[in-house]
Amino acid sequence: AEMVFQYAVHKLNLDKSILPDTHVVHHTRYLTNDTFHAVQKVCNLIQIGVQAIFSPSNSAMATHINSICEDLDIPDIGISRSTRDFSINVHPSQQYVNYAFIDVIRYLNWTKFGILYEKDHGIITLNQISRSLRAELHIRQVSPNSYFSVLNEFKNKEIHNIIIDTNSAHIAILLKNILQQQMNEYKYQYLFTSFDLETFDLEDFKYNFVNITSFRLVDMGDVAVKEILKDIDLYNRRIFKQNKTVFSQQNTAGIETNAALMFDSVYIFAIGLQSIYPLINLSNSTCDDEIPLNGGLSLINYINAVEWKGLTGPIQFKEGQRVQFKLDLLKLKQHSIVKVGEWTPQNHLNITEPSLFFDAGSMNVTLVVITILETPYVMMRYGKNYTGNDRFYGFCVDILETVSREVGFDYILDLVPDRKYGAKDPETGEWNGMVAELIKYKADLAVGSMTITYARESVIDFTKPFMNLGISILLKVPTSEPNRLFSFLNPLAIEIWIYVLVAYLLVSLTIYVVSKFSPMEWQYINPCDIDNITISNQFSLSDSFWFAISTLMQQGSDIHPKAVSTRIITSIWGFFSLIIVASYTANLAAFLTVERMMNPIENADDLASQTEISYGTLESGSTMTFFRDSMIETYKKMWRIMDNKKQLSFTRTYEDGIRRVNQGNYAFLMESTMLDYVVQRDCNLTQIGGLLDTKGYGIATPKGSPWRDKISLAILELQEKGDIQMFYDKWWKNTDETCTRKSSNKLSKANALGLDSIGGVFVVLIAGILIAFIVAFVEFFINFRYHANAMRSKHCVCNQNKYTSKTSVSVQNAQEDYRSPLRSLWIEIFEELRFAVWCTNKKQKPELNTFCEKCQINK
């Protein structure tokens, strides 16, 4: 910095465009930690007529010097991070620099990090960072002797993100301790507050992929900067007779920030002095007289108004603080330090090369990946020949293998110790499962059927989802309704059949009564026989019942009502019969041709409103968390029931839940993709209802992991190419494992009716035939008994053509008496059946060989 200060004065004297006819003389004094001697040296400079003091970077000394300059109105131009009144600080305002660091931390998504500071004022400058970020923060003040112990503490606490705010002179010691702690791996991220990253010896860190990031104030790519640095190097070689460069030891075109700030400070003073030089009267002052410098306040105001572009970029002040500047964001790569973005007070952080910032494609690293066994996502081979990653196979393993090739990393796959996905304990606030392993940085990735949830996303990161799904209900396939013999009666409920029977009896009796009551239904039998006037009614009791049943059966009758009253009754009965028959016919096809299932549960509401079938979900999974945190009343009710019966509701694995469903009277709430896999292979299980929610599966990483974005891009590429769909078909729709299930589309088609569905009609027919035969036999028996008794009490009168009884009977009765045999019942039945079988085509029944006690009639 001293050499650059001298070079700046030398160059200023050569450049007559700024201060013509003026020669600037510099005086250098070396200060120690003794403030008394420091004040004396400053007063000696003031006595010889200095017009400005360039304060050292040491904040304690600069404060004392500033107090003297403030009393004497002498411009105090500083290059330190600390802020002082009545001074002009060329160093960027610490408030804006803090904003820059905050933007970087947010971009890196740090939720847990540590801060190492060395200077006493470091905690003050970093206080704004801690207040502006919502993260777990660990702050430690260090010294060269405590570097090792603090780094070891951070390593044991799994703190992988560290902000380093130490003296540049001690950086080499700190880097050596980092190497000793083996904290130079890819998982560690270091953010240096120093602007001199390019001057550090980072040779041992280049090829370990450790993430080292910092800002720089001097744009080494600027052509004008390169020319000045080249000229400074020539000046150093010529004046100081040195053969080595003043820049970094790596022979790169770099310069320390304090030296560049010192160069800009000289020119800022010269430009301000140029504006007031014709008006200022140079005079001397002393600390003893305490007489302010003539024109000192004006000179300070002109310097404060300077706008210029120097080695450290654009410069502009506001109340002595530099508010215009540009910071380049640097990132350590394998072969060099590269620029990945920039920050300005106006535009804030702008990442120009995000691919370089998170470049992991060329890393030859091995990541620790944890998973959980879940068919078909991750399964294990238990043979002796399988070791390492070869033990695992499945849908997620295929995706992980493909992604690792695309992104460029190796991995070690192992099971999570507690066999859980991860849920937060509402009482202790602690996480378990794979989430806890990622929070503690014990793993780099978590792969499996792991659901992306709000709670998990708040403590870990997820990639883009590789599969979308939701919660659904797994239930045992309900049993089919048994086909009953009288299934044709199903279209109408049993109470309807009873009502129809009652209506039939009521209408039949009503017709009988009304027909007897109405005179229009009576008619004369022999209207011409005035002596024997006889009237009759066609609606006898049996005829009334026959008329009603024939109308109901849509067959009609030879009896026709004549009265208006009976016609009204029969019309209403006909309309009633039409509706009943039409309704029966319409439902008959559905009840006989479509298989009907006895399904007690249709959706979540049905499940919540019953008590016969218990239900539950996987313990410590996203489905359990969904019900626990849901605000929907149905789901809240289901959670209360499950929480009260934890032993009966929750299962440790999906296999336990599926086994309980197969045992019956249990519904398992699980994710639809897993449910689809199970249903494809077990025809005894089925999905009930739709999805209760929508979510996705993703690959989990710790907060701020550089692998998340790369893996997300790889997943999106696999989805667009259709690779993930092929993986899904491979593991879900393998025809060798799927069962044969009746297609639901066939249920809408008419099936062929079997005897078990419609056999009851034949039973009714046969029963009707048997009843008819029985009734016919009863009628025959009654008639036979009647005539047999009559013949015993009568005498037969016979001749060749006819016979007459002793009593006056009609011709019809005489014929019946003639046909009434005096043979046994069974002989008479046999003769009648023989006539029915042999003489079915004859219209007239032949005379039988009948015998009488007193006569014999032959043909």
Buried (B, 14 or more C-beta within 10 A) or exposed (E): BEBBBBBBBBBBBEEEEBBEEEEBEBEEEEBEEEBEEBBEBBBBBBEEEBBBBBBBBBBBBBBBBBBBBBBBBBBBBBBBBBBBEBBBBBBBBBEBBBBBBBBBBEBBBBBBBBBBBBBEBBBBBBEBBEEBBEBBBBBBBBEBEBBBEBBBBBBEBEBBBBBBBBBBEBBEBBBBBBBEBEBBEBBBBBBBBBBBBBBBEBEEBBEBBBBBBBBBBBBBEBEEBEEBBEEBBEBBBEEEEEEEBBBBEBEEBBBBBBBBBBBBBBBBBBBBBBBBBEEBEEEEBEBEEEEBBBBBEBBBEBBBEBEBBBBBBEBBBEEBBBBBBBBBBBBBBEEEBBBBBBBBBEEEBEBEBEEBBBBBEEBEBEBBBBBBBBBBBBBEEEEEEEEEBEBBBBBBBBBBBBBBEBBBBEBEBBBBEBBBBBBBEEEEEEBBBBBBBBBEBBBBBBBBBBBBBEBBEEBBBBBBBBBEBBBBBBBBBEEEEEBEBEBBBBBBEEEBEEEBEEBBEEBBBBBBEBBBEBEEBBEEEEEEEEEEEEEEEBBBEEBBBBBBBBBBEEEEBEBEBBBEBBEEBBEEBEEBBEEBEEEBEEEBEEBBBEEEEEEEBEEBEBBBEEEEBBBBBBBBBBBBBBBBBBEEEBBBBBBEBBEEEEEBBBBEBBEBBBEBBEEEEBBBBBBBBBBBBBBBBBEEBBBBBEBBBEBBBBBBBBBBBBBBBBBBBBBEBBBEEEBBEEBBEEBBEEEEEBEEEEEEEEEEEEEEBEEEBBBBEEEBEEEEEEEEEEEEEEEBEEEBEEBBEBBEEBBBBBEEEEBBBEEEBEEEBBEBBBEBBBBEEEEBBEBBEEBEEEEEEEEEEEEBEBEBEEEEBEE
